[in-house]
Amino acid sequence: QNNAADIFNNIPPNIEQFFASNNEIFGSLPESFNNLPKLRQFDMSSNALYGSLPESFNNLPELRQFDMSSNALSGSLPESFNNLPELRQFDMS
């Protein structure tokens, strides 16, 4: 299995698309997720992620698609989700 924190420590900050569904990734989404200002599409569905989403989504102005479905996430959406002007698709089912 792969640890989510280790994966995000190795993602270049200028990445625009991140697809890692069905990869047995475990852990919680780290705060460093917010350090991807060019990210447009994000899919980590069908993994073993748990916990709540990071509080800060303020530095993701280009994010259009966010899919974290089929994980074991809990808690409510952070208020900073209101600061995602380009978000068009969202799935956490």
All heavy atoms as an XYZ file, in Angstrom:
739
protein
N       0.833     -1.198      0.000
C       0.000      0.000      0.000
C       0.867      1.246      0.000
O       2.039      1.196      0.321
C      -0.918      0.002      1.219
C      -2.034     -1.007      1.112
C      -3.042     -0.821      2.236
O      -2.800     -0.116      3.195
N      -4.167     -1.468      2.083
N       0.254      2.353     -0.330
C       0.958      3.617     -0.443
C       0.388      4.630      0.539
O      -0.821      4.782      0.644
C       0.804      4.164     -1.869
C       1.319      3.202     -2.910
O       2.447      2.771     -2.841
N       0.485      2.853     -3.870
N       1.245      5.360      1.198
C       0.828      6.381      2.157
C       0.568      7.699      1.437
O       1.417      8.186      0.705
C       1.912      6.529      3.224
C       1.523      7.489      4.308
O       1.253      8.663      4.041
N       1.495      7.005      5.524
N      -0.600      8.300      1.679
C      -0.973      9.550      1.010
C       0.023     10.667      1.296
O       0.379     11.438      0.399
C      -2.382      9.963      1.437
N       0.489     10.779      2.527
C       1.433     11.850      2.874
C       2.729     11.717      2.076
O       3.270     12.715      1.582
C       1.724     11.835      4.370
N       3.228     10.503      1.912
C       4.450     10.290      1.136
C       4.247     10.671     -0.328
O       5.135     11.258     -0.958
C       4.893      8.824      1.210
C       5.369      8.433      2.594
O       5.707      9.328      3.401
O       5.386      7.216      2.886
N       3.095     10.354     -0.859
C       2.800     10.675     -2.256
C       2.790     12.185     -2.463
O       3.389     12.707     -3.401
C       1.460     10.048     -2.678
C       1.617      8.522     -2.738
C       0.985     10.603     -4.016
C       0.329      7.773     -2.886
N       2.120     12.919     -1.571
C       2.018     14.362     -1.751
C       3.330     15.093     -1.513
O       3.518     16.188     -2.020
C       0.890     14.931     -0.884
C      -0.434     14.765     -1.539
C      -1.189     13.640     -1.301
C      -0.887     15.703     -2.441
C      -2.402     13.465     -1.934
C      -2.102     15.536     -3.084
C      -2.862     14.409     -2.827
N       4.241     14.495     -0.801
C       5.560     15.102     -0.629
C       6.370     15.071     -1.917
O       7.362     15.779     -2.043
C       6.333     14.396      0.482
C       5.821     14.760      1.846
O       5.230     15.818      2.033
N       6.030     13.883      2.805
N       5.949     14.264     -2.878
C       6.700     14.099     -4.125
C       5.987     14.645     -5.353
O       6.433     14.422     -6.471
C       7.014     12.613     -4.338
C       7.962     12.093     -3.284
O       9.024     12.660     -3.080
N       7.573     11.036     -2.596
N       4.884     15.345     -5.173
C       4.152     15.901     -6.311
C       4.700     17.289     -6.636
O       4.789     18.142     -5.752
C       2.643     15.989     -6.001
C       2.069     14.589     -5.831
C       1.918     16.743     -7.098
C       0.612     14.591     -5.474
N       5.048     17.544     -7.895
C       5.531     18.882     -8.253
C       4.404     19.913     -8.126
O       3.258     19.614     -8.467
C       5.988     18.728     -9.702
C       5.321     17.498    -10.203
C       5.044     16.627     -9.027
N       4.708     21.108     -7.661
C       3.665     22.106     -7.410
C       2.953     22.608     -8.656
O       1.870     23.171     -8.560
C       4.409     23.243     -6.712
C       5.830     23.059     -7.083
C       6.035     21.588     -7.301
N       3.507     22.378     -9.837
C       2.879     22.863    -11.067
C       2.000     21.807    -11.744
O       1.561     22.007    -12.869
C       3.930     23.387    -12.035
C       4.929     22.317    -12.423
O       4.999     21.262    -11.810
N       5.710     22.589    -13.450
N       1.712     20.713    -11.086
C       0.890     19.651    -11.667
C      -0.526     20.165    -11.923
O      -1.079     20.936    -11.145
C       0.893     18.400    -10.765
C       0.294     17.214    -11.508
C       0.178     18.669     -9.452
C       0.516     15.894    -10.805
N      -1.116     19.746    -13.050
C      -2.457     20.174    -13.412
C      -3.488     19.067    -13.252
O      -4.665     19.346    -13.039
C      -2.480     20.695    -14.845
C      -1.680     21.973    -15.006
C      -1.728     22.514    -16.418
O      -2.504     22.009    -17.253
O      -0.986     23.477    -16.681
N      -3.070     17.814    -13.377
C      -3.978     16.687    -13.243
C      -3.339     15.637    -12.344
O      -2.152     15.334    -12.483
C      -4.272     16.059    -14.603
C      -4.931     17.006    -15.574
C      -5.103     16.368    -16.946
O      -4.363     15.475    -17.329
N      -6.102     16.832    -17.678
N      -4.154     15.075    -11.469
C      -3.668     14.018    -10.586
C      -4.726     12.928    -10.535
O      -5.836     13.149    -10.037
C      -3.395     14.561     -9.184
C      -2.801     13.538     -8.259
C      -1.455     13.247     -8.306
C      -3.601     12.855     -7.359
C      -0.904     12.292     -7.464
C      -3.060     11.908     -6.514
C      -1.708     11.619     -6.566
N      -4.414     11.771    -11.094
C      -5.325     10.637    -11.114
C      -4.651      9.467    -10.409
O      -3.631      8.976    -10.859
C      -5.675     10.245    -12.550
C      -6.368     11.332    -13.313
C      -5.677     12.111    -14.219
C      -7.713     11.584    -13.110
C      -6.314     13.116    -14.929
C      -8.366     12.591    -13.805
C      -7.661     13.356    -14.719
N      -5.214      9.034     -9.302
C      -4.645      7.919     -8.539
C      -5.756      7.072     -7.931
O      -5.714      6.694     -6.773
C      -3.716      8.447     -7.455
N      -6.761      6.774     -8.727
C      -7.853      5.947     -8.213
C      -7.435      4.479     -8.220
O      -6.565      4.062     -8.990
C      -9.121      6.153     -9.039
O      -8.905      5.788    -10.375
N      -8.045      3.707     -7.327
C      -7.813      2.262     -7.244
C      -6.342      1.892     -7.067
O      -5.816      1.031     -7.758
C      -8.375      1.560     -8.489
C      -9.875      1.659     -8.579
O     -10.577      1.177     -7.704
N     -10.360      2.324     -9.606
N      -5.651      2.566     -6.150
C      -4.229      2.307     -5.936
C      -3.878      1.908     -4.512
O      -2.711      1.945     -4.142
C      -3.408      3.542     -6.339
C      -3.160      3.600     -7.812
O      -2.427      2.795     -8.358
N      -3.805      4.545     -8.481
N      -4.871      1.560     -3.713
C      -4.647      1.145     -2.327
C      -3.867      2.186     -1.529
O      -3.022      1.858     -0.704
C      -3.951     -0.219     -2.277
C      -4.765     -1.322     -2.911
C      -4.095     -2.684     -2.848
O      -2.987     -2.796     -2.286
O      -4.680     -3.640     -3.367
N      -4.145      3.440     -1.790
C      -3.506      4.531     -1.058
C      -4.244      4.707      0.259
O      -5.474      4.744      0.287
C      -3.531      5.831     -1.873
C      -2.751      5.623     -3.177
C      -2.950      6.994     -1.072
C      -2.914      6.735     -4.184
N      -3.509      4.795      1.351
C      -4.131      4.906      2.669
C      -3.666      6.175      3.369
O      -2.702      6.818      2.967
C      -3.810      3.684      3.529
C      -2.361      3.613      3.946
C      -1.963      4.105      5.181
C      -1.406      3.066      3.112
C      -0.634      4.048      5.567
C      -0.075      2.994      3.490
C       0.307      3.495      4.717
N      -4.381      6.528      4.410
C      -4.030      7.711      5.198
C      -5.017      8.829      4.949
O      -6.066      8.642      4.344
N      -4.657      9.993      5.411
C      -5.515     11.158      5.208
C      -4.853     12.113      4.217
O      -3.652     12.062      3.995
C      -5.797     11.858      6.535
O      -4.598     12.252      7.140
N      -5.665     12.965      3.636
C      -5.163     13.956      2.693
C      -4.413     15.022      3.484
O      -4.989     15.671      4.342
C      -6.344     14.571      1.937
C      -6.083     15.263      0.633
C      -5.440     14.309     -0.379
C      -7.378     15.801      0.069
N      -3.115     15.203      3.230
C      -2.328     16.156      4.024
C      -2.608     17.610      3.660
O      -3.121     17.904      2.571
C      -0.888     15.775      3.695
C      -0.967     15.189      2.336
C      -2.302     14.508      2.240
N      -2.267     18.517      4.550
C      -2.422     19.956      4.294
C      -1.626     20.392      3.058
O      -1.988     21.366      2.411
C      -1.967     20.775      5.509
C      -2.902     20.705      6.684
C      -4.216     21.448      6.470
O      -4.263     22.393      5.660
O      -5.194     21.069      7.113
N      -0.564     19.676      2.722
C       0.248     20.049      1.563
C      -0.544     19.934      0.263
O      -0.122     20.457     -0.762
C       1.517     19.200      1.489
O       1.195     17.827      1.387
N      -1.697     19.284      0.302
C      -2.573     19.230     -0.866
C      -2.910     20.640     -1.346
O      -3.091     20.883     -2.531
C      -3.856     18.468     -0.500
C      -4.923     18.538     -1.534
C      -4.804     17.831     -2.714
C      -6.045     19.315     -1.336
C      -5.800     17.901     -3.681
C      -7.045     19.381     -2.287
C      -6.912     18.672     -3.466
N      -2.970     21.572     -0.444
C      -3.308     22.956     -0.769
C      -2.196     23.670     -1.536
O      -2.400     24.759     -2.041
C      -3.637     23.724      0.514
C      -4.219     25.084      0.229
O      -5.097     25.226     -0.611
N      -3.717     26.089      0.919
N      -1.031     23.075     -1.668
C       0.107     23.721     -2.331
C       0.226     23.342     -3.805
O       1.325     23.227     -4.332
C       1.404     23.365     -1.599
C       1.407     23.870     -0.182
O       0.818     24.913      0.109
N       2.035     23.134      0.704
N      -0.915     23.147     -4.459
C      -0.926     22.765     -5.875
C      -1.784     23.774     -6.640
O      -2.880     23.471     -7.097
C      -1.495     21.345     -6.030
C      -0.764     20.244     -5.253
C      -1.535     18.941     -5.317
C       0.649     20.068     -5.767
N      -1.306     25.005     -6.825
C      -2.146     26.081     -7.359
C      -2.603     25.901     -8.801
O      -3.543     26.549     -9.227
C      -1.266     27.322     -7.217
C       0.125     26.804     -7.213
C       0.053     25.459     -6.529
N      -1.973     25.014     -9.563
C      -2.374     24.810    -10.953
C      -3.250     23.578    -11.144
O      -3.671     23.273    -12.256
C      -1.140     24.719    -11.847
C      -0.352     26.010    -11.861
C       0.755     25.962    -12.857
C       1.496     27.288    -12.767
N       1.856     27.801    -14.057
N      -3.542     22.881    -10.058
C      -4.316     21.644    -10.127
C      -5.724     21.912    -10.644
O      -6.435     22.765    -10.129
C      -4.380     21.003     -8.740
C      -5.022     19.626     -8.671
C      -4.176     18.608     -9.428
C      -5.182     19.199     -7.214
N      -6.115     21.160    -11.691
C      -7.447     21.296    -12.281
C      -8.304     20.063    -12.023
O      -9.493     20.184    -11.787
C      -7.349     21.519    -13.784
C      -6.766     22.862    -14.155
C      -6.572     22.958    -15.664
N      -6.022     24.252    -16.000
C      -6.720     25.201    -16.582
N      -7.968     25.006    -16.887
N      -6.145     26.355    -16.845
N      -7.707     18.891    -12.121
C      -8.449     17.652    -11.941
C      -7.766     16.807    -10.885
O      -6.548     16.602    -10.937
C      -8.531     16.877    -13.254
C      -9.316     17.608    -14.316
C      -9.298     16.849    -15.629
O      -8.232     16.634    -16.206
N     -10.467     16.447    -16.085
N      -8.573     16.299     -9.958
C      -8.034     15.506     -8.851
C      -8.940     14.311     -8.633
O     -10.141     14.458     -8.387
C      -7.976     16.366     -7.594
C      -7.429     15.644     -6.406
C      -6.060     15.476     -6.257
C      -8.270     15.141     -5.434
C      -5.550     14.801     -5.156
C      -7.762     14.467     -4.325
C      -6.398     14.302     -4.195
N      -8.385     13.106     -8.731
C      -9.157     11.879     -8.537
C      -8.348     10.896     -7.710
O      -7.343     10.366     -8.167
C      -9.517     11.275     -9.889
C     -10.406     10.044     -9.776
O     -10.623      9.538     -8.655
O     -10.900      9.598    -10.815
N      -8.789     10.685     -6.489
C      -8.219      9.650     -5.628
C      -9.344      8.742     -5.146
O      -9.362      8.289     -4.008
C      -7.478     10.267     -4.442
C      -6.135     10.855     -4.825
S      -5.144     11.363     -3.401
C      -4.550      9.793     -2.796
N     -10.285      8.474     -6.019
C     -11.413      7.621     -5.664
C     -10.977      6.166     -5.493
O      -9.934      5.749     -6.003
C     -12.498      7.730     -6.737
O     -11.997      7.336     -7.996
N     -11.772      5.441     -4.739
C     -11.583      3.993     -4.546
C     -10.210      3.645     -3.986
O      -9.484      2.815     -4.526
C     -11.831      3.234     -5.854
O     -13.128      3.477     -6.327
N      -9.839      4.309     -2.908
C      -8.617      4.008     -2.177
C      -8.992      3.697     -0.728
O     -10.135      3.338     -0.458
C      -7.640      5.188     -2.275
C      -6.923      5.212     -3.607
O      -6.144      4.330     -3.918
N      -7.197      6.233     -4.416
N      -8.071      3.831      0.174
C      -8.327      3.563      1.593
C      -8.048      4.818      2.415
O      -7.441      4.761      3.484
C      -7.460      2.394      2.070
N      -8.486      5.962      1.901
C      -8.270      7.229      2.596
C      -9.298      7.395      3.699
O     -10.449      6.981      3.555
C      -8.355      8.388      1.606
C      -7.294      8.339      0.504
C      -7.619      9.340     -0.578
C      -5.926      8.593      1.078
N      -8.885      7.988      4.800
C      -9.774      8.164      5.952
C      -9.541      9.528      6.582
O      -8.623     10.249      6.219
C      -9.548      7.052      6.979
C      -8.114      6.927      7.438
C      -7.601      7.747      8.434
C      -7.270      5.992      6.859
C      -6.277      7.641      8.842
C      -5.949      5.866      7.274
C      -5.463      6.690      8.261
O      -4.162      6.580      8.660
N     -10.392      9.852      7.531
C     -10.267     11.124      8.229
C     -11.038     12.212      7.512
O     -11.838     11.964      6.613
N     -10.781     13.428      7.898
C     -11.483     14.560      7.291
C     -10.587     15.248      6.263
O      -9.380     15.020      6.220
C     -11.920     15.555      8.369
O     -10.798     16.009      9.084
N     -11.210     16.086      5.459
C     -10.449     16.855      4.481
C      -9.674     17.958      5.189
O     -10.105     18.450      6.227
C     -11.398     17.476      3.456
C     -12.118     16.495      2.541
C     -13.118     17.243      1.675
C     -11.132     15.743      1.675
N      -8.543     18.385      4.624
C      -7.806     19.503      5.213
C      -8.690     20.749      5.271
O      -9.570     20.934      4.433
C      -6.637     19.711      4.247
C      -6.526     18.459      3.467
C      -7.886     17.861      3.432
N      -8.445     21.593      6.225
C      -9.255     22.803      6.402
C      -9.069     23.808      5.280
O      -9.971     24.550      4.945
C      -8.926     23.466      7.739
C      -9.478     22.725      8.929
C     -10.996     22.665      8.928
O     -11.648     23.686      8.627
O     -11.531     21.584      9.215
N      -7.900     23.843      4.698
C      -7.592     24.910      3.752
C      -7.625     24.432      2.306
O      -6.888     23.531      1.921
C      -6.220     25.500      4.069
O      -5.935     26.532      3.173
N      -8.488     25.034      1.513
C      -8.516     24.824      0.074
C      -8.367     26.171     -0.628
O      -8.889     26.402     -1.695
C      -9.832     24.159     -0.349
C      -9.837     22.681     -0.135
C     -10.090     22.155      1.118
C      -9.565     21.823     -1.167
C     -10.092     20.794      1.325
C      -9.561     20.455     -0.976
C      -9.828     19.943      0.279
N      -7.663     27.097     -0.008
C      -7.567     28.469     -0.503
C      -6.611     28.645     -1.671
O      -6.688     29.634     -2.375
C      -7.144     29.407      0.625
C      -8.174     29.466      1.716
O      -9.360     29.325      1.456
N      -7.726     29.662      2.933
N      -5.692     27.712     -1.871
C      -4.687     27.888     -2.918
C      -4.906     26.918     -4.084
O      -3.957     26.396     -4.647
C      -3.288     27.712     -2.323
C      -2.214     28.252     -3.250
O      -2.461     29.125     -4.064
N      -1.017     27.707     -3.144
N      -6.170     26.671     -4.422
C      -6.499     25.785     -5.533
C      -7.463     26.496     -6.487
O      -8.556     26.024     -6.769
C      -7.146     24.495     -5.000
C      -6.280     23.659     -4.064
C      -7.114     22.606     -3.363
C      -5.136     23.018     -4.815
N      -7.068     27.654     -7.015
C      -8.005     28.462     -7.803
C      -8.442     27.832     -9.116
O      -9.458     28.211     -9.669
C      -7.225     29.755     -8.054
C      -5.793     29.329     -8.029
C      -5.733     28.249     -6.973
N      -7.696     26.853     -9.615
C      -8.015     26.234    -10.908
C      -8.777     24.921    -10.774
O      -9.161     24.331    -11.782
C      -6.724     25.985    -11.691
C      -5.891     27.223    -11.939
C      -6.602     28.214    -12.842
O      -7.303     27.783    -13.771
O      -6.457     29.428    -12.601
N      -9.002     24.427     -9.566
C      -9.612     23.113     -9.363
C     -11.019     23.069     -9.957
O     -11.879     23.857     -9.590
C      -9.650     22.767     -7.877
C     -10.086     21.346     -7.547
C      -9.091     20.330     -8.111
C     -10.224     21.163     -6.045
N     -11.227     22.111    -10.880
C     -12.524     21.960    -11.552
C     -13.192     20.645    -11.231
O     -14.405     20.551    -11.220
C     -12.334     22.067    -13.061
C     -11.888     23.443    -13.469
C     -11.597     23.547    -14.918
N     -11.101     24.909    -15.142
C     -11.052     25.482    -16.292
N     -11.457     24.852    -17.362
N     -10.599     26.704    -16.408
N     -12.398     19.604    -11.021
C     -12.953     18.283    -10.751
C     -12.292     17.718     -9.505
O     -11.061     17.675     -9.413
C     -12.714     17.357    -11.945
C     -13.183     15.948    -11.721
C     -12.787     15.030    -12.866
O     -12.226     15.454    -13.869
N     -13.075     13.759    -12.707
N     -13.111     17.255     -8.555
C     -12.610     16.708     -7.296
C     -13.375     15.429     -7.014
O     -14.588     15.450     -6.811
C     -12.835     17.723     -6.172
C     -12.286     17.309     -4.844
C     -10.956     17.524     -4.541
C     -13.102     16.724     -3.889
C     -10.445     17.154     -3.308
C     -12.600     16.357     -2.658
C     -11.271     16.572     -2.366
N     -12.695     14.288     -7.031
C     -13.341     12.996     -6.795
C     -12.594     12.226     -5.722
O     -11.454     11.816     -5.914
C     -13.386     12.184     -8.088
C     -14.246     10.930     -7.975
O     -14.628     10.553     -6.850
O     -14.536     10.331     -9.023
N     -13.254     12.072     -4.592
C     -12.711     11.278     -3.483
C     -13.735     10.210     -3.085
O     -13.797      9.785     -1.942
C     -12.413     12.183     -2.285
C     -11.296     13.169     -2.509
S      -9.679     12.453     -2.285
C      -9.620     12.312     -0.521
N     -14.550      9.785     -4.038
C     -15.585      8.800     -3.751
C     -14.976      7.448     -3.396
O     -13.827      7.156     -3.719
C     -16.526      8.671     -4.948
O     -15.814      8.258     -6.095
N     -15.757      6.641     -2.717
C     -15.367      5.280     -2.334
C     -14.100      5.250     -1.491
O     -13.175      4.489     -1.741
C     -15.212      4.394     -3.567
O     -16.429      4.314     -4.272
N     -14.055      6.118     -0.488
C     -13.030      6.133      0.542
C     -13.751      6.118      1.885
O     -14.970      5.997      1.930
C     -12.146      7.378      0.403
C     -11.118      7.236     -0.707
O     -10.192      6.458     -0.605
N     -11.294      8.006     -1.776
N     -13.049      6.234      2.959
C     -13.659      6.218      4.297
C     -13.502      7.582      4.966
O     -13.124      7.681      6.128
C     -13.024      5.122      5.148
N     -13.788      8.642      4.225
C     -13.650      9.997      4.758
C     -14.810     10.325      5.689
O     -15.906      9.792      5.544
C     -13.578     11.007      3.616
C     -12.381     10.817      2.688
C     -12.519     11.694      1.462
C     -11.092     11.130      3.422
N     -14.552     11.216      6.631
C     -15.584     11.607      7.584
C     -15.517     13.113      7.808
O     -14.601     13.782      7.353
C     -15.376     10.868      8.913
O     -14.102     11.179      9.441
N     -16.501     13.622      8.522
C     -16.512     15.045      8.827
C     -17.260     15.839      7.782
O     -17.822     15.300      6.831
N     -17.248     17.128      7.958
C     -17.956     18.008      7.029
C     -16.969     18.679      6.076
O     -15.761     18.646      6.284
C     -18.746     19.057      7.807
O     -17.868     19.800      8.619
N     -17.528     19.292      5.046
C     -16.692     20.016      4.089
C     -16.155     21.287      4.731
O     -16.901     22.010      5.386
C     -17.498     20.402      2.856
C     -17.858     19.283      1.904
C     -18.704     19.823      0.767
C     -16.619     18.617      1.361
N     -14.897     21.578      4.528
C     -14.343     22.836      5.043
C     -15.004     24.033      4.371
O     -15.396     23.967      3.204
C     -12.862     22.760      4.667
C     -12.596     21.339      4.339
C     -13.887     20.760      3.873
N     -15.127     25.113      5.104
C     -15.707     26.334      4.540
C     -14.921     26.842      3.347
O     -15.467     27.511      2.468
C     -15.786     27.425      5.604
C     -16.990     27.311      6.477
C     -17.169     28.542      7.331
O     -16.965     29.664      6.829
O     -17.514     28.370      8.508
N     -13.636     26.536      3.301
C     -12.806     27.020      2.200
C     -13.235     26.443      0.853
O     -12.801     26.931     -0.186
C     -11.330     26.726      2.473
O     -11.124     25.349      2.668
N     -14.104     25.411      0.835
C     -14.635     24.902     -0.428
C     -15.426     25.983     -1.156
O     -15.588     25.943     -2.360
C     -15.506     23.666     -0.204
C     -14.841     22.401     -0.639
C     -13.972     21.740      0.208
C     -15.065     21.876     -1.899
C     -13.347     20.581     -0.182
C     -14.434     20.719     -2.310
C     -13.579     20.071     -1.454
N     -15.923     26.965     -0.416
C     -16.632     28.087     -1.029
C     -15.697     28.975     -1.841
O     -16.157     29.821     -2.596
C     -17.330     28.933      0.040
C     -18.428     28.159      0.713
O     -19.093     27.346      0.092
N     -18.615     28.409      1.992
N     -14.385     28.795     -1.676
C     -13.389     29.612     -2.370
C     -12.819     28.917     -3.604
O     -11.700     29.198     -4.006
C     -12.240     29.965     -1.420
C     -12.705     30.732     -0.215
O     -13.663     31.494     -0.289
N     -12.046     30.527      0.901
N     -13.583     28.012     -4.182
C     -13.147     27.281     -5.374
C     -14.031     27.699     -6.552
O     -14.983     27.013     -6.911
C     -13.239     25.768     -5.135
C     -12.390     25.217     -4.005
C     -12.692     23.743     -3.772
C     -10.919     25.422     -4.266
N     -13.716     28.825     -7.186
C     -14.613     29.380     -8.196
C     -14.776     28.527     -9.454
O     -15.775     28.635    -10.147
C     -13.970     30.725     -8.542
C     -12.533     30.552     -8.218
C     -12.506     29.616     -7.033
N     -13.821     27.675     -9.758
C     -13.877     26.871    -10.981
C     -14.440     25.478    -10.767
O     -14.610     24.721    -11.723
C     -12.474     26.765    -11.596
C     -11.862     28.092    -11.994
C     -12.664     28.804    -13.058
O     -13.215     28.138    -13.947
O     -12.736     30.053    -12.982
N     -14.747     25.087     -9.531
C     -15.203     23.724     -9.246
C     -16.521     23.427     -9.952
O     -17.505     24.136     -9.770
C     -15.353     23.528     -7.733
C     -15.614     22.093     -7.280
C     -14.440     21.183     -7.644
C     -15.857     22.048     -5.769
N     -16.516     22.374    -10.769
C     -17.698     21.986    -11.540
C     -18.181     20.586    -11.194
O     -19.359     20.305    -11.297
C     -17.408     22.046    -13.047
C     -16.963     23.405    -13.544
C     -18.094     24.426    -13.483
N     -17.692     25.715    -13.984
C     -17.356     26.747    -13.245
N     -17.340     26.641    -11.936
N     -17.039     27.914    -13.767
N     -17.257     19.686    -10.872
C     -17.621     18.305    -10.532
C     -17.043     17.973     -9.170
O     -15.861     18.203     -8.916
C     -17.092     17.333    -11.575
C     -17.721     17.501    -12.926
C     -17.147     16.524    -13.940
O     -15.989     16.123    -13.838
N     -17.944     16.152    -14.912
N     -17.902     17.398     -8.329
C     -17.499     17.089     -6.951
C     -18.166     15.783     -6.557
O     -19.383     15.645     -6.672
C     -17.951     18.228     -6.038
C     -17.681     17.967     -4.597
C     -16.424     18.183     -4.071
C     -18.678     17.497     -3.763
C     -16.159     17.943     -2.736
C     -18.424     17.254     -2.422
C     -17.167     17.471     -1.921
N     -17.385     14.811     -6.109
C     -17.945     13.523     -5.712
C     -17.193     12.997     -4.501
O     -15.990     12.776     -4.553
C     -17.842     12.514     -6.871
C     -18.628     11.246     -6.611
O     -19.137     11.047     -5.485
O     -18.726     10.435     -7.551
N     -17.944     12.817     -3.426
C     -17.398     12.187     -2.229
C     -18.339     11.079     -1.760
O     -18.386     10.752     -0.592
C     -17.184     13.215     -1.118
C     -15.988     14.093     -1.381
S     -15.566     15.158     -0.007
C     -15.186     13.991      1.280
N     -19.078     10.506     -2.685
C     -20.061      9.474     -2.317
C     -19.393      8.179     -1.905
O     -18.238      7.953     -2.129
C     -20.989      9.225     -3.494
O     -20.270      8.790     -4.643
